[in-house]
Structures are given as structure tokens and as C-alpha cells.
């Protein structure tokens, strides 16, 4: 199985060119849990070294769309416009999704039936 992690990115980049350590640690913690269960995880944050190797939109958008298409599950922290776009892709593709909504302290799972 494979997961595409949807998490705010460009809006979190600080003056040092990376996202704050707490977000890096969150992504690494999710990676660790999925690795234990032998679930592949794709993360644009890791691909782009948490901000040190940012890709241009015309490069990353088709790549992320393809990744969403190939993933079995989308795990999302929908706190940015970019994540909302990716959730739209996932919805259109009929993907199973887990949404972590910080402000409401709730987790929602959207499960598609065949």
C-alpha cells in the first residue's frame, strides 16, 4: 500500500528557507509509523528537502497529481490552498482520504465504496 501525505508547505517556509522543525518532525513521525507497517509514503516535503530544494509549480504540479493518482490513500492536513487543490484531485479520483482538522480536534475519514 502507498500513502500520499498532503500537508501545508510553501506558506510555512521561514526566513532560513525551510519549514519549522515541528512540522518536519510531524512528517518524519508519520513516515516512521508508516514504515513500521511497511506502507510506502510519498511526501513533497521530503522530496524538496523541507524547503531547501523547492521545485517550480510547473514541475511539481503534474508530479503531485500523478502521485495522488497512484496512491492508495491520501492523508491530509487541510490548512492551505495547495492541500485543498490536492484534496479536490483525490475526491475527483475517488480516493480514500484521512483528514486531520487541527482546529476542531477531530479526524475525519472519507472512505469510498466500490
Secondary structure, 3 states (H helix, E strand, C coil): CEEEEEECCHHHECCCCCECHHHHHHHHHHHHHHHHCCCEEEEHHHHCHHHCCCCCHHHHHHHHHHHHHHCCEEEEECCCHHHHHHHHHHHHHCCEEEEEECCCCEEEEECCCC
